[in-house]
Amino acid sequence: MKILVTGVAGFIGSKTAEMLLNLGHEVVGVDNLNDYYDERLKLYRLSELLRTQGAAESDLARWQLSQPLSNDTKPESIQFGKFQFSTVDIEELDQVMGLAKDHQFGAVVNLAARAGVRYSMDHPLVYMTTNAEGTLNLLELMRQEKIKKMVLASTSSLYAGQKMPFLETLPVNTPISPYAATKKAAEAMAYSYHHLYGIDVSVVRYFTVFGPAGRPDMAPYRFIKWIHEGTPILMYGDGEQSRDFTYIDDIAAGTVAALKEVGYSIFNLGGGNNPISMNQTIHWIEEFLDKQAKIDHHPFHKADMVVTYADIEKAKSELGWEPKTGVREGFEKTAQWYLDNASWLSEIPVEDK
């Protein structure tokens, strides 16, 4: 079928679109290519996505993607095979509704979001307009065009303060960051549209996604870059805070699996193993890069979670999904990707977000 994927130039969006295309679906991908982090990484993901579909260098040049690392021009539209891309902002209702002029969608996979816990404390308004209102705009498109299926990306940040391992049935009514609060708002609005208009919704709560071409504001990318360059790691806390790391390919596979009809249901997509500490990931990266880390410790941030730990039995039983890539293996692949691309990744700034 034809599937709308929002946030398609993002870390998860580009990999999910690739998997959908490889399964034979048509994908209409939209992204506003905002400047939360360096757009060159987003253009790189788009170019890699197109390469997987057989695009040649001449095709990439036509869309200003042949040299995404030095090109300041944002492509307005791309069409290649079963993939179409447009620079659409889901915050703008007229742009979202305009998609119905040229397309009849069988499903919407909403991966467009403002991410980052600490950054949301300084910029809460844009988190509400993207994560909550943007989701509402897409639900309105679905209501008016009678599109019956949505996969909605959510977050493990909602589980702050809950008993571990985190179950989907836990109450998540006490978000400790604007980021988490806006994701909760999106989940609630999606439930309303399910109840009122029969829209089938799979909410997928992601647990610390990492892998090649990951976001430069997240710890895996930052740690690899800093250790490689000999820059001290900015560490909030003692490094024993732990995460249920989940490799990007597994997250994309779970997102695709969630396209099945479920009514309204929430699924944890996490590594499903014991959480891994930040200190352990640093030791692995030191091994893979053959370099010693320098660490600059700062007080633990009150909006961060100490531990995340997913119970993934529901995703296993109802979606037939479970992660296939171990955390250590995933970090090795990520470190190798960085080394293979270090010549231009050195130009991508890492900000404290």
HELIX and SHEET records of a PDB file:
HELIX    1   1 PHE A   11  ASN A   22  1                                  12    
HELIX    2   2 GLU A   39  THR A   52  1                                  14    
HELIX    3   3 GLU A   57  ARG A   62  1                                   6    
HELIX    4   4 LEU A   93  GLY A   98  1                                   6    
HELIX    5   5 LEU A   99  LYS A  101  5                                   3    
HELIX    6   6 VAL A  117  ASP A  122  1                                   6    
HELIX    7   7 PRO A  124  TYR A  127  1                                   4    
HELIX    8   8 MET A  128  GLU A  133  3                                   6    
HELIX    9   9 GLY A  134  GLU A  145  1                                  12    
HELIX   10  10 SER A  156  TYR A  159  5                                   4    
HELIX   11  11 PRO A  178  TYR A  197  1                                  20    
HELIX   12  12 ALA A  219  GLU A  229  1                                  11    
HELIX   13  13 ILE A  248  ALA A  257  1                                  10    
HELIX   14  14 MET A  278  LEU A  289  1                                  12    
HELIX   15  15 GLU A  313  LYS A  314  1                                   2    
HELIX   16  16 ALA A  315  LEU A  319  3                                   5    
HELIX   17  17 VAL A  327  ASP A  340  1                                  14    
HELIX   18  18 ALA A  342  LEU A  345  1                                   4    
SHEET    1   A 8 SER A  77  PHE A  80  0                                        
SHEET    2   A 8 PHE A  83  SER A  86 -1                                        
SHEET    3   A 8 GLU A  26  VAL A  30  1                                        
SHEET    4   A 8 LYS A   2  THR A   6  1                                        
SHEET    5   A 8 ALA A 107  ASN A 110  1                                        
SHEET    6   A 8 LYS A 149  THR A 155  1                                        
SHEET    7   A 8 ASP A 200  TYR A 206  1                                        
SHEET    8   A 8 TYR A 264  LEU A 269  1                                        
SHEET    1   B 2 VAL A 209  PHE A 210  0                                        
SHEET    2   B 2 THR A 246  TYR A 247  1                                        
SHEET    1   C 2 ILE A 233  TYR A 236  0                                        
SHEET    2   C 2 ILE A 295  HIS A 298  1                                        
SHEET    1   D 2 SER A 242  ARG A 243  0                                        
SHEET    2   D 2 ILE A 276  SER A 277 -1                                        
END                                                                             
